[in-house]
């Protein structure tokens, strides 16, 4: 029997459709509507991520994945909820699939969960709940971010350091030394990443300063403490690429 266009199935009478296509229980109109709403919601979440997130990544490229993730989960949930056999098959398929995508920042993972949560609600037919929950969540997150920014009145910078030493660095206490040095010239420091391989050292810090002179003093202190060190500073909001 040749395959039939699903759009034609939707226009067939219910009795005929159930007789010849017993598994075609998905309402295509509702699926298309939820896919369109999901695309719009994923785009809004992407704009929010680029504007308010502080993850050390290319937020522009990362947020482009949100619509594809949203639409994929909506399709899976819509199809699976109509059949117990498909649900069990999905569990079996996921048990042998391994996802190795590196998620280095917890904030990236949280935005992915938000996309998945909205997609699951849309796929389950809870359209109004998904839209309201998404907007309320984004509003609260944005409000908290703005409140924190106004209270701190600080400049956030990503500080990247790397240098090559004449001796092995594995048994040294460079991290403690760097944090002690940076704390003297910055209001707040956070270690984001560190890589040590024999005599090569790479580290990424997030620092907050309230005055530009602190940056000059910090760079001078690092140059005096570590010979041949390479210093790179990146203002936080420039990463968004908006």
Buried (B, 14 or more C-beta within 10 A) or exposed (E): EEEEEEEEBEEBEEEEBEEEEEEBEBBBEEBEEBBEBBBEBBBBBBBBBBEBBBBBBEBBEBBEBBBEBBBEBBBBBBBBBBBEEBBEEBEEEEEEEEEEEEBEBEBBEBBBEBBBBBBBBBBBBBBEEBBEBBEEBBEEBEEEBEEEEEEEEBBBBBBBBBBEBEEEBEEEEBEEEBBEBBEEBBBBBEEBEBEBEEEEBBBBBBBBBEEEEBBEBBBEBBEEEBEEBEBEEBEBEEBBEE
